[in-house]
Amino acid sequence: MNDFLLYLSQRLTLSRLQHPQGVMRVVADLVDIFRVERDQAVTAGLLHDAATDLNQEYFLRYVK
């Protein structure tokens, strides 16, 4: 998880980083209700907006 936080902290502003951290905490509270695997759910919650600030040129290079 620390690797993901480091990745996000290098790419997102502090205010934008607070959002996925909050989502991660909410997901952690919901895993028992929805009976999903905790690590995968928390990781998905943390990384759900990881590409938000990437520009269109990056995506076009990646797809090619």
PDBQT receptor file of N, H, CA, C and O in Angstrom, charges set to zero:
ATOM      1  N   MET A   1       0.824  -1.191   0.000  1.00  0.00    +0.000 N 
ATOM      2  CA  MET A   1       0.000   0.000   0.000  1.00  0.00    +0.000 C 
ATOM      3  C   MET A   1       0.869   1.255   0.000  1.00  0.00    +0.000 C 
ATOM      4  O   MET A   1       0.512   2.264  -0.608  1.00  0.00    +0.000 OA
ATOM      5  N   ASN A   2       2.008   1.187   0.684  1.00  0.00    +0.000 N 
ATOM      6  H   ASN A   2       2.297   0.367   1.178  1.00  0.00    +0.000 HD
ATOM      7  CA  ASN A   2       2.899   2.344   0.730  1.00  0.00    +0.000 C 
ATOM      8  C   ASN A   2       3.399   2.721  -0.650  1.00  0.00    +0.000 C 
ATOM      9  O   ASN A   2       3.582   3.903  -0.940  1.00  0.00    +0.000 OA
ATOM     10  N   ASP A   3       3.625   1.721  -1.515  1.00  0.00    +0.000 N 
ATOM     11  H   ASP A   3       3.477   0.761  -1.279  1.00  0.00    +0.000 HD
ATOM     12  CA  ASP A   3       4.076   2.002  -2.876  1.00  0.00    +0.000 C 
ATOM     13  C   ASP A   3       3.015   2.792  -3.637  1.00  0.00    +0.000 C 
ATOM     14  O   ASP A   3       3.337   3.710  -4.391  1.00  0.00    +0.000 OA
ATOM     15  N   PHE A   4       1.754   2.431  -3.436  1.00  0.00    +0.000 N 
ATOM     16  H   PHE A   4       1.493   1.686  -2.824  1.00  0.00    +0.000 HD
ATOM     17  CA  PHE A   4       0.670   3.137  -4.112  1.00  0.00    +0.000 C 
ATOM     18  C   PHE A   4       0.545   4.568  -3.591  1.00  0.00    +0.000 C 
ATOM     19  O   PHE A   4       0.323   5.495  -4.370  1.00  0.00    +0.000 OA
ATOM     20  N   LEU A   5       0.688   4.748  -2.284  1.00  0.00    +0.000 N 
ATOM     21  H   LEU A   5       0.868   3.994  -1.651  1.00  0.00    +0.000 HD
ATOM     22  CA  LEU A   5       0.626   6.096  -1.714  1.00  0.00    +0.000 C 
ATOM     23  C   LEU A   5       1.777   6.952  -2.220  1.00  0.00    +0.000 C 
ATOM     24  O   LEU A   5       1.589   8.134  -2.505  1.00  0.00    +0.000 OA
ATOM     25  N   LEU A   6       2.950   6.379  -2.334  1.00  0.00    +0.000 N 
ATOM     26  H   LEU A   6       3.103   5.418  -2.102  1.00  0.00    +0.000 HD
ATOM     27  CA  LEU A   6       4.097   7.103  -2.874  1.00  0.00    +0.000 C 
ATOM     28  C   LEU A   6       3.829   7.504  -4.318  1.00  0.00    +0.000 C 
ATOM     29  O   LEU A   6       4.073   8.648  -4.700  1.00  0.00    +0.000 OA
ATOM     30  N   TYR A   7       3.328   6.569  -5.124  1.00  0.00    +0.000 N 
ATOM     31  H   TYR A   7       3.130   5.639  -4.814  1.00  0.00    +0.000 HD
ATOM     32  CA  TYR A   7       2.997   6.844  -6.520  1.00  0.00    +0.000 C 
ATOM     33  C   TYR A   7       2.019   8.017  -6.609  1.00  0.00    +0.000 C 
ATOM     34  O   TYR A   7       2.232   8.956  -7.376  1.00  0.00    +0.000 OA
ATOM     35  N   LEU A   8       0.950   7.955  -5.819  1.00  0.00    +0.000 N 
ATOM     36  H   LEU A   8       0.777   7.193  -5.196  1.00  0.00    +0.000 HD
ATOM     37  CA  LEU A   8      -0.058   9.013  -5.873  1.00  0.00    +0.000 C 
ATOM     38  C   LEU A   8       0.491  10.341  -5.361  1.00  0.00    +0.000 C 
ATOM     39  O   LEU A   8       0.185  11.393  -5.921  1.00  0.00    +0.000 OA
ATOM     40  N   SER A   9       1.286  10.303  -4.319  1.00  0.00    +0.000 N 
ATOM     41  H   SER A   9       1.535   9.448  -3.864  1.00  0.00    +0.000 HD
ATOM     42  CA  SER A   9       1.812  11.547  -3.750  1.00  0.00    +0.000 C 
ATOM     43  C   SER A   9       2.757  12.250  -4.717  1.00  0.00    +0.000 C 
ATOM     44  O   SER A   9       2.946  13.462  -4.618  1.00  0.00    +0.000 OA
ATOM     45  N   GLN A  10       3.350  11.516  -5.641  1.00  0.00    +0.000 N 
ATOM     46  H   GLN A  10       3.197  10.531  -5.721  1.00  0.00    +0.000 HD
ATOM     47  CA  GLN A  10       4.240  12.109  -6.641  1.00  0.00    +0.000 C 
ATOM     48  C   GLN A  10       3.470  12.664  -7.837  1.00  0.00    +0.000 C 
ATOM     49  O   GLN A  10       4.035  13.409  -8.638  1.00  0.00    +0.000 OA
ATOM     50  N   ARG A  11       2.207  12.318  -7.967  1.00  0.00    +0.000 N 
ATOM     51  H   ARG A  11       1.749  11.713  -7.316  1.00  0.00    +0.000 HD
ATOM     52  CA  ARG A  11       1.441  12.714  -9.142  1.00  0.00    +0.000 C 
ATOM     53  C   ARG A  11       0.234  13.604  -8.844  1.00  0.00    +0.000 C 
ATOM     54  O   ARG A  11      -0.284  14.271  -9.740  1.00  0.00    +0.000 OA
ATOM     55  N   LEU A  12      -0.209  13.613  -7.600  1.00  0.00    +0.000 N 
ATOM     56  H   LEU A  12       0.211  13.071  -6.872  1.00  0.00    +0.000 HD
ATOM     57  CA  LEU A  12      -1.408  14.367  -7.257  1.00  0.00    +0.000 C 
ATOM     58  C   LEU A  12      -1.071  15.491  -6.293  1.00  0.00    +0.000 C 
ATOM     59  O   LEU A  12      -0.120  15.395  -5.517  1.00  0.00    +0.000 OA
ATOM     60  N   THR A  13      -1.857  16.553  -6.350  1.00  0.00    +0.000 N 
ATOM     61  H   THR A  13      -2.629  16.630  -6.980  1.00  0.00    +0.000 HD
ATOM     62  CA  THR A  13      -1.707  17.603  -5.356  1.00  0.00    +0.000 C 
ATOM     63  C   THR A  13      -2.170  17.055  -4.007  1.00  0.00    +0.000 C 
ATOM     64  O   THR A  13      -2.869  16.044  -3.945  1.00  0.00    +0.000 OA
ATOM     65  N   LEU A  14      -1.777  17.724  -2.943  1.00  0.00    +0.000 N 
ATOM     66  H   LEU A  14      -1.209  18.546  -2.994  1.00  0.00    +0.000 HD
ATOM     67  CA  LEU A  14      -2.156  17.268  -1.611  1.00  0.00    +0.000 C 
ATOM     68  C   LEU A  14      -3.674  17.220  -1.456  1.00  0.00    +0.000 C 
ATOM     69  O   LEU A  14      -4.217  16.269  -0.893  1.00  0.00    +0.000 OA
ATOM     70  N   SER A  15      -4.348  18.241  -1.955  1.00  0.00    +0.000 N 
ATOM     71  H   SER A  15      -3.907  19.013  -2.412  1.00  0.00    +0.000 HD
ATOM     72  CA  SER A  15      -5.809  18.248  -1.814  1.00  0.00    +0.000 C 
ATOM     73  C   SER A  15      -6.457  17.130  -2.629  1.00  0.00    +0.000 C 
ATOM     74  O   SER A  15      -7.446  16.539  -2.195  1.00  0.00    +0.000 OA
ATOM     75  N   ARG A  16      -5.904  16.840  -3.806  1.00  0.00    +0.000 N 
ATOM     76  H   ARG A  16      -5.101  17.320  -4.158  1.00  0.00    +0.000 HD
ATOM     77  CA  ARG A  16      -6.458  15.748  -4.607  1.00  0.00    +0.000 C 
ATOM     78  C   ARG A  16      -6.114  14.392  -3.995  1.00  0.00    +0.000 C 
ATOM     79  O   ARG A  16      -6.885  13.444  -4.142  1.00  0.00    +0.000 OA
ATOM     80  N   LEU A  17      -4.995  14.283  -3.323  1.00  0.00    +0.000 N 
ATOM     81  H   LEU A  17      -4.370  15.054  -3.203  1.00  0.00    +0.000 HD
ATOM     82  CA  LEU A  17      -4.596  13.032  -2.673  1.00  0.00    +0.000 C 
ATOM     83  C   LEU A  17      -5.516  12.701  -1.502  1.00  0.00    +0.000 C 
ATOM     84  O   LEU A  17      -5.711  11.527  -1.189  1.00  0.00    +0.000 OA
ATOM     85  N   GLN A  18      -6.070  13.690  -0.867  1.00  0.00    +0.000 N 
ATOM     86  H   GLN A  18      -5.911  14.644  -1.122  1.00  0.00    +0.000 HD
ATOM     87  CA  GLN A  18      -6.946  13.448   0.273  1.00  0.00    +0.000 C 
ATOM     88  C   GLN A  18      -8.213  12.695  -0.138  1.00  0.00    +0.000 C 
ATOM     89  O   GLN A  18      -8.736  11.903   0.645  1.00  0.00    +0.000 OA
ATOM     90  N   HIS A  19      -8.706  12.927  -1.339  1.00  0.00    +0.000 N 
ATOM     91  H   HIS A  19      -8.281  13.571  -1.975  1.00  0.00    +0.000 HD
ATOM     92  CA  HIS A  19      -9.928  12.254  -1.798  1.00  0.00    +0.000 C 
ATOM     93  C   HIS A  19      -9.758  10.730  -1.871  1.00  0.00    +0.000 C 
ATOM     94  O   HIS A  19     -10.547  10.020  -1.248  1.00  0.00    +0.000 OA
ATOM     95  N   PRO A  20      -8.767  10.189  -2.602  1.00  0.00    +0.000 N 
ATOM     96  CA  PRO A  20      -8.651   8.729  -2.645  1.00  0.00    +0.000 C 
ATOM     97  C   PRO A  20      -8.347   8.106  -1.286  1.00  0.00    +0.000 C 
ATOM     98  O   PRO A  20      -8.727   6.963  -1.029  1.00  0.00    +0.000 OA
ATOM     99  N   GLN A  21      -7.664   8.849  -0.413  1.00  0.00    +0.000 N 
ATOM    100  H   GLN A  21      -7.356   9.777  -0.622  1.00  0.00    +0.000 HD
ATOM    101  CA  GLN A  21      -7.425   8.326   0.926  1.00  0.00    +0.000 C 
ATOM    102  C   GLN A  21      -8.752   8.208   1.687  1.00  0.00    +0.000 C 
ATOM    103  O   GLN A  21      -8.963   7.251   2.433  1.00  0.00    +0.000 OA
ATOM    104  N   GLY A  22      -9.627   9.171   1.497  1.00  0.00    +0.000 N 
ATOM    105  H   GLY A  22      -9.456   9.948   0.891  1.00  0.00    +0.000 HD
ATOM    106  CA  GLY A  22     -10.946   9.098   2.116  1.00  0.00    +0.000 C 
ATOM    107  C   GLY A  22     -11.768   7.949   1.559  1.00  0.00    +0.000 C 
ATOM    108  O   GLY A  22     -12.441   7.235   2.303  1.00  0.00    +0.000 OA
ATOM    109  N   VAL A  23     -11.711   7.776   0.238  1.00  0.00    +0.000 N 
ATOM    110  H   VAL A  23     -11.165   8.356  -0.366  1.00  0.00    +0.000 HD
ATOM    111  CA  VAL A  23     -12.431   6.664  -0.393  1.00  0.00    +0.000 C 
ATOM    112  C   VAL A  23     -11.903   5.333   0.132  1.00  0.00    +0.000 C 
ATOM    113  O   VAL A  23     -12.675   4.411   0.392  1.00  0.00    +0.000 OA
ATOM    114  N   MET A  24     -10.603   5.241   0.284  1.00  0.00    +0.000 N 
ATOM    115  H   MET A  24      -9.976   5.990   0.073  1.00  0.00    +0.000 HD
ATOM    116  CA  MET A  24      -9.999   4.019   0.809  1.00  0.00    +0.000 C 
ATOM    117  C   MET A  24     -10.546   3.706   2.205  1.00  0.00    +0.000 C 
ATOM    118  O   MET A  24     -10.839   2.550   2.509  1.00  0.00    +0.000 OA
ATOM    119  N   ARG A  25     -10.685   4.724   3.051  1.00  0.00    +0.000 N 
ATOM    120  H   ARG A  25     -10.448   5.663   2.804  1.00  0.00    +0.000 HD
ATOM    121  CA  ARG A  25     -11.208   4.498   4.400  1.00  0.00    +0.000 C 
ATOM    122  C   ARG A  25     -12.673   4.051   4.363  1.00  0.00    +0.000 C 
ATOM    123  O   ARG A  25     -13.072   3.171   5.126  1.00  0.00    +0.000 OA
ATOM    124  N   VAL A  26     -13.469   4.653   3.480  1.00  0.00    +0.000 N 
ATOM    125  H   VAL A  26     -13.145   5.367   2.860  1.00  0.00    +0.000 HD
ATOM    126  CA  VAL A  26     -14.878   4.258   3.366  1.00  0.00    +0.000 C 
ATOM    127  C   VAL A  26     -14.982   2.820   2.865  1.00  0.00    +0.000 C 
ATOM    128  O   VAL A  26     -15.777   2.034   3.381  1.00  0.00    +0.000 OA
ATOM    129  N   VAL A  27     -14.181   2.481   1.866  1.00  0.00    +0.000 N 
ATOM    130  H   VAL A  27     -13.536   3.120   1.447  1.00  0.00    +0.000 HD
ATOM    131  CA  VAL A  27     -14.189   1.110   1.329  1.00  0.00    +0.000 C 
ATOM    132  C   VAL A  27     -13.816   0.119   2.422  1.00  0.00    +0.000 C 
ATOM    133  O   VAL A  27     -14.411  -0.954   2.523  1.00  0.00    +0.000 OA
ATOM    134  N   ALA A  28     -12.832   0.475   3.240  1.00  0.00    +0.000 N 
ATOM    135  H   ALA A  28     -12.349   1.347   3.158  1.00  0.00    +0.000 HD
ATOM    136  CA  ALA A  28     -12.425  -0.421   4.328  1.00  0.00    +0.000 C 
ATOM    137  C   ALA A  28     -13.589  -0.691   5.277  1.00  0.00    +0.000 C 
ATOM    138  O   ALA A  28     -13.704  -1.784   5.830  1.00  0.00    +0.000 OA
ATOM    139  N   ASP A  29     -14.442   0.300   5.462  1.00  0.00    +0.000 N 
ATOM    140  H   ASP A  29     -14.349   1.188   5.012  1.00  0.00    +0.000 HD
ATOM    141  CA  ASP A  29     -15.614   0.111   6.324  1.00  0.00    +0.000 C 
ATOM    142  C   ASP A  29     -16.689  -0.748   5.668  1.00  0.00    +0.000 C 
ATOM    143  O   ASP A  29     -17.519  -1.332   6.365  1.00  0.00    +0.000 OA
ATOM    144  N   LEU A  30     -16.689  -0.836   4.350  1.00  0.00    +0.000 N 
ATOM    145  H   LEU A  30     -16.015  -0.361   3.783  1.00  0.00    +0.000 HD
ATOM    146  CA  LEU A  30     -17.760  -1.528   3.625  1.00  0.00    +0.000 C 
ATOM    147  C   LEU A  30     -17.441  -2.967   3.226  1.00  0.00    +0.000 C 
ATOM    148  O   LEU A  30     -18.335  -3.705   2.812  1.00  0.00    +0.000 OA
ATOM    149  N   VAL A  31     -16.185  -3.370   3.344  1.00  0.00    +0.000 N 
ATOM    150  H   VAL A  31     -15.458  -2.771   3.681  1.00  0.00    +0.000 HD
ATOM    151  CA  VAL A  31     -15.816  -4.700   2.837  1.00  0.00    +0.000 C 
ATOM    152  C   VAL A  31     -16.570  -5.835   3.528  1.00  0.00    +0.000 C 
ATOM    153  O   VAL A  31     -16.911  -6.829   2.887  1.00  0.00    +0.000 OA
ATOM    154  N   ASP A  32     -16.826  -5.699   4.796  1.00  0.00    +0.000 N 
ATOM    155  H   ASP A  32     -16.549  -4.891   5.316  1.00  0.00    +0.000 HD
ATOM    156  CA  ASP A  32     -17.554  -6.767   5.497  1.00  0.00    +0.000 C 
ATOM    157  C   ASP A  32     -19.013  -6.821   5.071  1.00  0.00    +0.000 C 
ATOM    158  O   ASP A  32     -19.601  -7.900   4.984  1.00  0.00    +0.000 OA
ATOM    159  N   ILE A  33     -19.593  -5.668   4.807  1.00  0.00    +0.000 N 
ATOM    160  H   ILE A  33     -19.115  -4.792   4.878  1.00  0.00    +0.000 HD
ATOM    161  CA  ILE A  33     -20.993  -5.618   4.372  1.00  0.00    +0.000 C 
ATOM    162  C   ILE A  33     -21.159  -6.304   3.019  1.00  0.00    +0.000 C 
ATOM    163  O   ILE A  33     -22.092  -7.081   2.813  1.00  0.00    +0.000 OA
ATOM    164  N   PHE A  34     -20.235  -6.003   2.096  1.00  0.00    +0.000 N 
ATOM    165  H   PHE A  34     -19.477  -5.373   2.263  1.00  0.00    +0.000 HD
ATOM    166  CA  PHE A  34     -20.350  -6.542   0.741  1.00  0.00    +0.000 C 
ATOM    167  C   PHE A  34     -19.562  -7.835   0.542  1.00  0.00    +0.000 C 
ATOM    168  O   PHE A  34     -19.565  -8.417  -0.542  1.00  0.00    +0.000 OA
ATOM    169  N   ARG A  35     -18.894  -8.268   1.595  1.00  0.00    +0.000 N 
ATOM    170  H   ARG A  35     -18.892  -7.795   2.476  1.00  0.00    +0.000 HD
ATOM    171  CA  ARG A  35     -18.152  -9.533   1.580  1.00  0.00    +0.000 C 
ATOM    172  C   ARG A  35     -17.180  -9.643   0.404  1.00  0.00    +0.000 C 
ATOM    173  O   ARG A  35     -17.202 -10.602  -0.369  1.00  0.00    +0.000 OA
ATOM    174  N   VAL A  36     -16.340  -8.636   0.303  1.00  0.00    +0.000 N 
ATOM    175  H   VAL A  36     -16.322  -7.858   0.931  1.00  0.00    +0.000 HD
ATOM    176  CA  VAL A  36     -15.297  -8.629  -0.726  1.00  0.00    +0.000 C 
ATOM    177  C   VAL A  36     -13.935  -8.687  -0.046  1.00  0.00    +0.000 C 
ATOM    178  O   VAL A  36     -13.816  -8.432   1.152  1.00  0.00    +0.000 OA
ATOM    179  N   GLU A  37     -12.925  -9.019  -0.811  1.00  0.00    +0.000 N 
ATOM    180  H   GLU A  37     -13.021  -9.226  -1.784  1.00  0.00    +0.000 HD
ATOM    181  CA  GLU A  37     -11.571  -9.158  -0.291  1.00  0.00    +0.000 C 
ATOM    182  C   GLU A  37     -11.019  -7.774   0.083  1.00  0.00    +0.000 C 
ATOM    183  O   GLU A  37     -10.980  -6.869  -0.751  1.00  0.00    +0.000 OA
ATOM    184  N   ARG A  38     -10.600  -7.623   1.325  1.00  0.00    +0.000 N 
ATOM    185  H   ARG A  38     -10.631  -8.359   2.002  1.00  0.00    +0.000 HD
ATOM    186  CA  ARG A  38     -10.204  -6.325   1.879  1.00  0.00    +0.000 C 
ATOM    187  C   ARG A  38      -9.067  -5.661   1.099  1.00  0.00    +0.000 C 
ATOM    188  O   ARG A  38      -9.202  -4.505   0.697  1.00  0.00    +0.000 OA
ATOM    189  N   ASP A  39      -7.965  -6.353   0.878  1.00  0.00    +0.000 N 
ATOM    190  H   ASP A  39      -7.855  -7.292   1.204  1.00  0.00    +0.000 HD
ATOM    191  CA  ASP A  39      -6.807  -5.732   0.224  1.00  0.00    +0.000 C 
ATOM    192  C   ASP A  39      -7.152  -5.228  -1.167  1.00  0.00    +0.000 C 
ATOM    193  O   ASP A  39      -6.779  -4.114  -1.537  1.00  0.00    +0.000 OA
ATOM    194  N   GLN A  40      -7.856  -6.036  -1.934  1.00  0.00    +0.000 N 
ATOM    195  H   GLN A  40      -8.159  -6.940  -1.634  1.00  0.00    +0.000 HD
ATOM    196  CA  GLN A  40      -8.228  -5.612  -3.290  1.00  0.00    +0.000 C 
ATOM    197  C   GLN A  40      -9.175  -4.419  -3.258  1.00  0.00    +0.000 C 
ATOM    198  O   GLN A  40      -9.016  -3.478  -4.037  1.00  0.00    +0.000 OA
ATOM    199  N   ALA A  41     -10.145  -4.450  -2.374  1.00  0.00    +0.000 N 
ATOM    200  H   ALA A  41     -10.274  -5.214  -1.742  1.00  0.00    +0.000 HD
ATOM    201  CA  ALA A  41     -11.118  -3.361  -2.296  1.00  0.00    +0.000 C 
ATOM    202  C   ALA A  41     -10.464  -2.059  -1.850  1.00  0.00    +0.000 C 
ATOM    203  O   ALA A  41     -10.735  -1.002  -2.419  1.00  0.00    +0.000 OA
ATOM    204  N   VAL A  42      -9.612  -2.130  -0.848  1.00  0.00    +0.000 N 
ATOM    205  H   VAL A  42      -9.392  -2.989  -0.386  1.00  0.00    +0.000 HD
ATOM    206  CA  VAL A  42      -8.933  -0.933  -0.348  1.00  0.00    +0.000 C 
ATOM    207  C   VAL A  42      -7.998  -0.369  -1.419  1.00  0.00    +0.000 C 
ATOM    208  O   VAL A  42      -7.922   0.846  -1.602  1.00  0.00    +0.000 OA
ATOM    209  N   THR A  43      -7.293  -1.243  -2.117  1.00  0.00    +0.000 N 
ATOM    210  H   THR A  43      -7.354  -2.230  -1.968  1.00  0.00    +0.000 HD
ATOM    211  CA  THR A  43      -6.412  -0.797  -3.203  1.00  0.00    +0.000 C 
ATOM    212  C   THR A  43      -7.217  -0.119  -4.307  1.00  0.00    +0.000 C 
ATOM    213  O   THR A  43      -6.818   0.930  -4.813  1.00  0.00    +0.000 OA
ATOM    214  N   ALA A  44      -8.339  -0.708  -4.680  1.00  0.00    +0.000 N 
ATOM    215  H   ALA A  44      -8.663  -1.560  -4.269  1.00  0.00    +0.000 HD
ATOM    216  CA  ALA A  44      -9.198  -0.100  -5.704  1.00  0.00    +0.000 C 
ATOM    217  C   ALA A  44      -9.708   1.260  -5.243  1.00  0.00    +0.000 C 
ATOM    218  O   ALA A  44      -9.748   2.207  -6.028  1.00  0.00    +0.000 OA
ATOM    219  N   GLY A  45     -10.094   1.360  -3.987  1.00  0.00    +0.000 N 
ATOM    220  H   GLY A  45     -10.062   0.591  -3.349  1.00  0.00    +0.000 HD
ATOM    221  CA  GLY A  45     -10.550   2.642  -3.461  1.00  0.00    +0.000 C 
ATOM    222  C   GLY A  45      -9.466   3.694  -3.518  1.00  0.00    +0.000 C 
ATOM    223  O   GLY A  45      -9.734   4.847  -3.857  1.00  0.00    +0.000 OA
ATOM    224  N   LEU A  46      -8.255   3.315  -3.192  1.00  0.00    +0.000 N 
ATOM    225  H   LEU A  46      -8.037   2.378  -2.917  1.00  0.00    +0.000 HD
ATOM    226  CA  LEU A  46      -7.130   4.253  -3.212  1.00  0.00    +0.000 C 
ATOM    227  C   LEU A  46      -6.777   4.679  -4.629  1.00  0.00    +0.000 C 
ATOM    228  O   LEU A  46      -6.491   5.852  -4.871  1.00  0.00    +0.000 OA
ATOM    229  N   LEU A  47      -6.793   3.733  -5.571  1.00  0.00    +0.000 N 
ATOM    230  H   LEU A  47      -7.025   2.781  -5.375  1.00  0.00    +0.000 HD
ATOM    231  CA  LEU A  47      -6.303   4.024  -6.924  1.00  0.00    +0.000 C 
ATOM    232  C   LEU A  47      -7.393   4.418  -7.918  1.00  0.00    +0.000 C 
ATOM    233  O   LEU A  47      -7.099   4.609  -9.098  1.00  0.00    +0.000 OA
ATOM    234  N   HIS A  48      -8.627   4.542  -7.477  1.00  0.00    +0.000 N 
ATOM    235  H   HIS A  48      -8.865   4.387  -6.518  1.00  0.00    +0.000 HD
ATOM    236  CA  HIS A  48      -9.726   4.747  -8.423  1.00  0.00    +0.000 C 
ATOM    237  C   HIS A  48      -9.580   6.011  -9.271  1.00  0.00    +0.000 C 
ATOM    238  O   HIS A  48     -10.112   6.054 -10.380  1.00  0.00    +0.000 OA
ATOM    239  N   ASP A  49      -8.888   7.022  -8.797  1.00  0.00    +0.000 N 
ATOM    240  H   ASP A  49      -8.456   6.987  -7.897  1.00  0.00    +0.000 HD
ATOM    241  CA  ASP A  49      -8.682   8.257  -9.566  1.00  0.00    +0.000 C 
ATOM    242  C   ASP A  49      -7.218   8.483  -9.948  1.00  0.00    +0.000 C 
ATOM    243  O   ASP A  49      -6.827   9.610 -10.251  1.00  0.00    +0.000 OA
ATOM    244  N   ALA A  50      -6.420   7.442  -9.935  1.00  0.00    +0.000 N 
ATOM    245  H   ALA A  50      -6.737   6.527  -9.688  1.00  0.00    +0.000 HD
ATOM    246  CA  ALA A  50      -4.976   7.596 -10.131  1.00  0.00    +0.000 C 
ATOM    247  C   ALA A  50      -4.617   8.257 -11.458  1.00  0.00    +0.000 C 
ATOM    248  O   ALA A  50      -3.575   8.905 -11.557  1.00  0.00    +0.000 OA
ATOM    249  N   ALA A  51      -5.443   8.110 -12.460  1.00  0.00    +0.000 N 
ATOM    250  H   ALA A  51      -6.289   7.584 -12.379  1.00  0.00    +0.000 HD
ATOM    251  CA  ALA A  51      -5.128   8.664 -13.785  1.00  0.00    +0.000 C 
ATOM    252  C   ALA A  51      -5.832   9.992 -14.050  1.00  0.00    +0.000 C 
ATOM    253  O   ALA A  51      -5.781  10.505 -15.168  1.00  0.00    +0.000 OA
ATOM    254  N   THR A  52      -6.476  10.543 -13.055  1.00  0.00    +0.000 N 
ATOM    255  H   THR A  52      -6.518  10.126 -12.147  1.00  0.00    +0.000 HD
ATOM    256  CA  THR A  52      -7.271  11.763 -13.245  1.00  0.00    +0.000 C 
ATOM    257  C   THR A  52      -6.472  12.910 -13.836  1.00  0.00    +0.000 C 
ATOM    258  O   THR A  52      -6.969  13.611 -14.718  1.00  0.00    +0.000 OA
ATOM    259  N   ASP A  53      -5.258  13.117 -13.378  1.00  0.00    +0.000 N 
ATOM    260  H   ASP A  53      -4.854  12.548 -12.662  1.00  0.00    +0.000 HD
ATOM    261  CA  ASP A  53      -4.479  14.266 -13.831  1.00  0.00    +0.000 C 
ATOM    262  C   ASP A  53      -3.579  13.986 -15.025  1.00  0.00    +0.000 C 
ATOM    263  O   ASP A  53      -2.823  14.864 -15.440  1.00  0.00    +0.000 OA
ATOM    264  N   LEU A  54      -3.643  12.786 -15.584  1.00  0.00    +0.000 N 
ATOM    265  H   LEU A  54      -4.257  12.073 -15.246  1.00  0.00    +0.000 HD
ATOM    266  CA  LEU A  54      -2.827  12.483 -16.763  1.00  0.00    +0.000 C 
ATOM    267  C   LEU A  54      -3.468  13.110 -17.986  1.00  0.00    +0.000 C 
ATOM    268  O   LEU A  54      -4.691  13.138 -18.116  1.00  0.00    +0.000 OA
ATOM    269  N   ASN A  55      -2.639  13.607 -18.870  1.00  0.00    +0.000 N 
ATOM    270  H   ASN A  55      -1.645  13.585 -18.764  1.00  0.00    +0.000 HD
ATOM    271  CA  ASN A  55      -3.195  14.285 -20.050  1.00  0.00    +0.000 C 
ATOM    272  C   ASN A  55      -3.519  13.300 -21.171  1.00  0.00    +0.000 C 
ATOM    273  O   ASN A  55      -3.112  12.139 -21.146  1.00  0.00    +0.000 OA
ATOM    274  N   GLN A  56      -4.252  13.794 -22.135  1.00  0.00    +0.000 N 
ATOM    275  H   GLN A  56      -4.584  14.738 -22.155  1.00  0.00    +0.000 HD
ATOM    276  CA  GLN A  56      -4.726  12.948 -23.233  1.00  0.00    +0.000 C 
ATOM    277  C   GLN A  56      -3.563  12.389 -24.052  1.00  0.00    +0.000 C 
ATOM    278  O   GLN A  56      -3.648  11.262 -24.541  1.00  0.00    +0.000 OA
ATOM    279  N   GLU A  57      -2.485  13.148 -24.212  1.00  0.00    +0.000 N 
ATOM    280  H   GLU A  57      -2.416  14.063 -23.815  1.00  0.00    +0.000 HD
ATOM    281  CA  GLU A  57      -1.333  12.666 -24.972  1.00  0.00    +0.000 C 
ATOM    282  C   GLU A  57      -0.733  11.397 -24.327  1.00  0.00    +0.000 C 
ATOM    283  O   GLU A  57      -0.325  10.475 -25.033  1.00  0.00    +0.000 OA
ATOM    284  N   TYR A  58      -0.685  11.361 -23.020  1.00  0.00    +0.000 N 
ATOM    285  H   TYR A  58      -1.017  12.110 -22.446  1.00  0.00    +0.000 HD
ATOM    286  CA  TYR A  58      -0.192  10.180 -22.319  1.00  0.00    +0.000 C 
ATOM    287  C   TYR A  58      -1.031   8.962 -22.674  1.00  0.00    +0.000 C 
ATOM    288  O   TYR A  58      -0.499   7.897 -22.985  1.00  0.00    +0.000 OA
ATOM    289  N   PHE A  59      -2.343   9.130 -22.624  1.00  0.00    +0.000 N 
ATOM    290  H   PHE A  59      -2.775   9.995 -22.372  1.00  0.00    +0.000 HD
ATOM    291  CA  PHE A  59      -3.230   8.011 -22.915  1.00  0.00    +0.000 C 
ATOM    292  C   PHE A  59      -3.090   7.549 -24.356  1.00  0.00    +0.000 C 
ATOM    293  O   PHE A  59      -3.107   6.348 -24.627  1.00  0.00    +0.000 OA
ATOM    294  N   LEU A  60      -2.956   8.473 -25.266  1.00  0.00    +0.000 N 
ATOM    295  H   LEU A  60      -2.943   9.448 -25.046  1.00  0.00    +0.000 HD
ATOM    296  CA  LEU A  60      -2.815   8.097 -26.676  1.00  0.00    +0.000 C 
ATOM    297  C   LEU A  60      -1.517   7.328 -26.915  1.00  0.00    +0.000 C 
ATOM    298  O   LEU A  60      -1.504   6.354 -27.667  1.00  0.00    +0.000 OA
ATOM    299  N   ARG A  61      -0.425   7.758 -26.281  1.00  0.00    +0.000 N 
ATOM    300  H   ARG A  61      -0.435   8.550 -25.670  1.00  0.00    +0.000 HD
ATOM    301  CA  ARG A  61       0.842   7.017 -26.397  1.00  0.00    +0.000 C 
ATOM    302  C   ARG A  61       0.700   5.626 -25.794  1.00  0.00    +0.000 C 
ATOM    303  O   ARG A  61       1.206   4.650 -26.348  1.00  0.00    +0.000 OA
ATOM    304  N   TYR A  62       0.020   5.535 -24.673  1.00  0.00    +0.000 N 
ATOM    305  H   TYR A  62      -0.391   6.328 -24.223  1.00  0.00    +0.000 HD
ATOM    306  CA  TYR A  62      -0.130   4.261 -23.973  1.00  0.00    +0.000 C 
ATOM    307  C   TYR A  62      -0.969   3.285 -24.811  1.00  0.00    +0.000 C 
ATOM    308  O   TYR A  62      -0.659   2.095 -24.875  1.00  0.00    +0.000 OA
ATOM    309  N   VAL A  63      -2.011   3.783 -25.440  1.00  0.00    +0.000 N 
ATOM    310  H   VAL A  63      -2.262   4.749 -25.388  1.00  0.00    +0.000 HD
ATOM    311  CA  VAL A  63      -2.899   2.906 -26.212  1.00  0.00    +0.000 C 
ATOM    312  C   VAL A  63      -2.197   2.394 -27.461  1.00  0.00    +0.000 C 
ATOM    313  O   VAL A  63      -2.402   1.250 -27.867  1.00  0.00    +0.000 OA
ATOM    314  N   LYS A  64      -1.375   3.233 -28.068  1.00  0.00    +0.000 N 
ATOM    315  H   LYS A  64      -1.209   4.162 -27.738  1.00  0.00    +0.000 HD
ATOM    316  CA  LYS A  64      -0.667   2.825 -29.278  1.00  0.00    +0.000 C 
ATOM    317  C   LYS A  64       0.325   1.740 -28.941  1.00  0.00    +0.000 C 
ATOM    318  O   LYS A  64       1.031   1.252 -29.824  1.00  0.00    +0.000 OA
TER     319      LYS A  64
